[in-house]
Amino acid sequence: MTTRLLLRGASGLLLAGPVAASNLLRARERNALYVAPGGEDGDGLTHGTPERPFATLPHAYARAGAGDTIVL
């Protein structure tokens, strides 16, 4: 089963895409994931933070879960 996840960036851009139902059912804290020019698409715990943003939107989107915000 898939559904659609909507994300609103700081620019007001609304993004939508399919998300597996298992991702939606995970009980977890909501997070903000950051994307910026010069960022790095790493998988460490500190990647995606304001201090170490991701480089690309697809990388952040792949790591976002239900309720997360992607800040551009």
C-alpha positions as CSV (number, residue, x, y, z in Angstrom):
1,M,0.0,0.0,0.0
2,T,1.3,3.5,-0.8
3,T,0.0,6.9,0.0
4,R,1.3,10.4,-0.7
5,L,3.5,12.5,1.6
6,L,3.4,16.3,1.4
7,L,6.4,18.4,2.4
8,R,6.6,22.2,2.5
9,G,10.0,23.7,2.2
10,A,11.1,27.1,3.6
11,S,10.4,28.6,0.2
12,G,6.8,27.5,0.4
13,L,7.3,24.9,-2.3
14,L,4.9,21.9,-1.8
15,L,6.3,18.5,-2.7
16,A,4.4,15.3,-3.0
17,G,5.4,11.7,-3.6
18,P,4.6,8.1,-2.9
19,V,5.6,6.7,0.5
20,A,5.4,3.1,1.6
21,A,2.7,2.5,4.2
22,S,5.3,0.9,6.5
23,N,7.0,4.3,6.7
24,L,3.8,6.0,7.7
25,L,3.2,3.5,10.5
26,R,6.5,4.0,12.3
27,A,6.1,5.7,15.6
28,R,8.8,8.3,15.7
29,E,9.6,11.9,16.5
30,R,9.0,14.5,13.8
31,N,12.2,15.9,12.4
32,A,13.4,18.7,10.1
33,L,15.8,17.7,7.4
34,Y,17.9,20.4,5.8
35,V,19.1,20.7,2.1
36,A,21.5,23.4,0.9
37,P,24.0,24.1,-1.8
38,G,27.4,22.7,-0.7
39,G,25.7,20.1,1.5
40,E,26.7,16.4,1.6
41,D,24.4,13.4,1.0
42,G,25.8,11.3,3.8
43,D,24.0,8.9,6.1
44,G,25.5,9.9,9.4
45,L,23.4,11.0,12.4
46,T,24.5,14.6,11.9
47,H,23.7,14.7,8.2
48,G,20.6,16.7,7.3
49,T,21.0,19.1,10.2
50,P,21.4,22.9,9.8
51,E,25.2,22.4,10.4
52,R,25.5,19.6,7.9
53,P,22.7,19.8,5.3
54,F,22.1,17.3,2.6
55,A,23.1,18.3,-0.9
56,T,20.1,17.0,-2.8
57,L,16.4,17.0,-2.3
58,P,16.0,13.3,-3.5
59,H,18.4,12.2,-0.8
60,A,16.5,14.1,1.9
61,Y,13.2,12.8,0.6
62,A,14.4,9.2,0.8
63,R,15.2,9.7,4.4
64,A,12.1,11.6,5.4
65,G,9.3,9.9,7.3
66,A,5.7,10.8,8.1
67,G,5.5,14.2,9.7
68,D,9.1,15.3,8.7
69,T,9.8,18.7,7.2
70,I,12.4,19.2,4.5
71,V,13.8,22.7,4.7
72,L,15.3,24.1,1.5
